[in-house]
């Protein structure tokens, strides 16, 4: 291991060093004898291993651990797994991941997790099309798209994958064509079908690392997605718009309460009146406009990146996160595990895959 300082500058004020790597964060290190500053100068070169550093400065083990803990170090010896073209194409992604990288987790390793990932998109409408664009840009290289609709004129208010010449054509085929043109190395599979039960999802989950769910019909579809994904041990992120708010949530099977836990609690609170019963007669109106779809799709895609790379822990697992479109205020609604949940009971032991990397530090 050859520790290397991330892009950083520092300024001395008496016995203190003010270090800036993240432009929004200032780190203060106490350095009365100048040893820390000397260590930072040597680490900026990234050419010496721990033994060589200790030979020059004495035991640096604790200092290295501290600097790594506050996110200032990378390892110059970590292998460069990406090709030159992959590094060039993902330059800004790698810069983003550098912020969250550590000695044992290089930016390229986080990017590689996306290149190895397989994401299933349920729906390629407002949320799905935005999330497809975001995750394609992030580098996800394998995607399965499910939708039964064709492109229609009203879609253009919020679905930017499509063009006027696409009207009447299957959405999944036009979405796949966009992905292939944007990212020629991506592997894309299309499935044109309606979802009529958990089995219509379950047969697509083999070797899938994450599901992005943007479908809202029929009324029980959220329970079907939940049942299929939990049984397969595949995390999913779901987003939607509720009147003047957007909301998103995620479920990590075996680690968070599932959506059936939430629906059970809601039905108990409403004295046993099924949620679907309360909605009877309520006209479905799609209120999504372009900025709303872009906001929601971006939030969902970012939660997906948390699962796929582990750059940070998921923030919507077992909870609804709301953004008020009028005030901009955020609200979080947690739900608890239902001890007798028949769906959670079916969650398998977690397999090792890219989404499990969120727990590696």
N, C-alpha and C positions, 0 to 999 in steps of 0.2 A: 504494500500500500504506500502510495506517495500522495499525502494530503496536499491539496491545492486550494488556495483562497479563491472564492468566487469574486466576480467583479466587485471591488469595494474600494472606498477611500476612507482615510481617517485623519483626524486632527487632534493634536495634543493640547490640553488645557491643564497645566499643572501636572498632577499625578494621574489624570484621567485621559483616556483615549476615546474620542467620539467616532464611532465607525458607522458608515452608511453603505449598505449593499442594496437593500430595498429603499427606493427614494422616499417612501412614506414612513420609514422606521429608522430611528437613531438608536444605536446600541452604545452604552457607556461601559468601558472596561477599565478597571483600576490597574494602573501600571506605574508604581512609584520608582522602579529601578530600570524601566525601559525594556525589560525582557519580552513583554508582550508585543511591543512595537517591533522589536527585532524579529520575533517569531512571525509576525504578520508579513514582514518584508520578505522573509525567506519563503513562506508559504505561497506568496504571490507568484514565485517562480515555478512551484509545483514540481521540482526536480529531485527532492530528497525524500527518502523513506523515513519511518519513525526512528530507526536506529541511527541514521545519519543526523537527523534533527537532534536526537538526544546527545550524540557525540559533540555537537556544536553548542547546544544550549543547556545540557543537563536533561533530566527526566521531563519530557513534555507530554506524557500520557494524559494527565488530568487536563492540561491546557487544550490538547487536541479534542478530548471528549467534550469539553465545555464549548469550544468553538463549533464543533459539529452539532451539538445540541441546540445552538441558537441559529443553525442553518447557514453557516459561513463557509463550509468546506465541501469539496468534491474530491474524488480519488482519481489522480492522473493515470493510474494503472488499470482502471475499469476498461474492459475491451470495448472497442467501437463496433457495435453490432450492425449499425446501419450502413448502407452503401452511401457513396458520395452524393448521388442524386436524391436519396431519401433524406439525407441531412440537409441538403439545399432546399428541397420542397417543404420540409417541416421546420425550417429555421425559427420561425416565431413560436411554434409549438414547443420546440426545445428550449427556447428562452423562457417561456412560461414555466415549463417543468423544472428548469434550473432553480427557480425560486423555492421549490419544494424538495429538491434533491438533497441527498446526504452522502456521507462516505460510502455507505452500503447500498445506495440507490441512485444510480446515475440518471440524468435526464433522458439519455437514449434508451435506457431500460423501460422507462415509463412510456416513451413513444412506441417502443417495440410491442408493448402490451396492446396498444391500439392496432398496430399492424397485424397482430395475431388474433384479434378479437372477431367474434361473429355476433352481430346484433340483428334481432328480429324486430321489424317495425310493423305493428298492427295498425294499419291506417296510414295513408299517404296524403291526408288532407292538410288543414291548416297547421296543426301541431306537428304531424308526421313529416310533412314536406320541409318545414323549417328545421326540425331535428335532423333530418337526413342531410340537409346542406351543412349543418354545424358539425355533425360527426364525420361527414366526408372530409371536410376541411381539417378536422382534428387528426385524420389519418386512419380511421376505421376502414379496413380493407376487405371485409367480408360482410355482406348484408343480405337479408331475406326480407322482401316487401310483400305484405298482404293487403289487398283492398279489392273490393268488388265493383267500385264505381267507375264511371267514365268521366272524362273532363267536361265540365259545363261552364258556361259564361260566368255565373255567380262565384265560381271558385277564385276568379282572378283578384278579388278584393283582398285575399290573404294567402294564396297558395302560389308562390313564385317559382316553383319548379316548372310550371306549365305555360304554354304559349297559345295564342288564338288558334293556330293551325292544329293544335292538339284536341280541339273540341270533338267529342264523340268517341275518342280513343280511350282505351283502358288506362287508368291512372298509373297502375303499377308498371306498365310497359313504358310510358313516357317518363316516369320517375327513374326507372332503370336506365333509360337512354341518357338522361341528364347525368347520372352518376358515372356512367362509362365515359361520357365526354369530359367530365370534370376530373375524373380519376381513372385513367385507362387501365391501371393495374388492379382495380377493385374487382372482386368476384361478387356478382349480384344474381340472386335467384328471385323470381316473381311467382306469386301465388294469387290467382284471382278467384276469390271465394267469399261467401258470406260466412260469418261465424254464428253457428246455431247451437253451440255447446262447447264444453271444455275439450272434447276430442278434436275439434277443428283447430285447436291451438297446440294440443299435446303432441301431435305427430310432426310438428315443425321444430320442436325444442331440442332435438339431438345436436349436440356440440354447439349450442347457442350459449353465449355468456351473459346476455342481457336482452330484455324485451323493453321496447318503448311502445306504450299503449296510448293511442290517440283515438280509439273508437268508443262510441257511446250508444250504440244501438245493437240489439234491443236492450230493454231495461236491465236484464240480468247479466249483461256482458262483463261488467266489472267482476262479478263473482266467478264467472267462467274463466276469465284471464287469471284471476287469483288462484283458483283451484288448479289449473293446469301448471302454472309456474311454480307454485309451492310444491306440488307433487314431484316436479322435475328438479327442484332445487335451483331454479334460475331466478335471479333477482329481476324485478321489473319496476319501471317508473311510469306513472300515469299522470297525465295533466289534463286540465279542462278549464272552461270558463263558466262561472256561475254568476249570472247577472252582471254586477259591476265589479266582480273580482275574478282574478285567475287563481287557480290552485293547482298544486302538484303534490304527489306523495310517492313513496317507494316502499316496496316490501322486499326484505332480504330473508328468504325462507330459512327457518330454524334459528334466526337471530333477532328478528323483529316480529311483533304481532302482525298477523295477516289482515287482509281486508274483510274477511269473514268475521274476525274478532270485532272490527269496527261496526259492521252492520248489525251484529248481534247486540252490541251495546246501544246502538241507535234505536233498534226495534224494542228493546227493553224499556228505554226511556220514553218511547211513544206508546207505552202500554200495549205492546204486542201488535200494533197495527203495522203491517209490512210496509217498508219504505216505498215499494213499487205501487202499493195501493194508494198512498198519499198523492202520487203523481198522476193518477188516472184523470184524464180529461184536460191535463195541462198541455197546451200546444207547445211543440218543440220549435224553438226559434234559435237559429245560429246567429249569435251576436258578435262573432269574431270578425275583427277588422285587421288590416295588415300589421300595425304596430303591436296589437294585442297578441296575434299569432306569433310574431317574431319574439316578443318578450317571453311568452310561455314556452315556445319551442327552445329558446336559449336556456331557460332555467332547467327544463327537463333534460336537455342535452348535457348541461354541466353536471347535473346529478348523475347522469349516465357515466360521464368521465370519472367521477369519484369512484364508482363501482369498478370500472374497467381498468383504471390505472392505480388507484390507491393514493393519488397525490394528496388527498385529504379524505377523511371519513364522510360517508353519505350524511346529509343533513335532513332528509325527508323520510328516513326509514321509520315506519310505524307512526307517521304523523302527517297531517295536512299542513302545508305551508301556503298561506294566502297573501296576495298582493292586491290592495285596494287600488283600482284604476283611477279613482277620483283624488284620493288623498295621498296615495303612494305609500301608505302605512302597511306594515307587515304584521301578520298574525300567525301563530303556530298553535295547532290543535293536536295534542298527543292522544293516542288511544291505547288502551291496555290490552294485554293478552287475555283472551277468554280461556280459562283453564280447561274447559271441555271442548275446545274448538276441534271439530273433526277434520278440518283442513290442515291446521298446524300439525296435527298428529301424523299426517302423511309425509311431512317434510323429511327428506332423506338426510343421512350424514353428509356433511358438506364435502363435495369433491374439490380437489385442487384445480383451480383454474384462474384466469386473469382477474376475475372480480374478487377473489379471495385475497388478492394482494393488498387490499386496503388495510389489512391488519399487520403489514410487515414493518410498521414503524412510522 
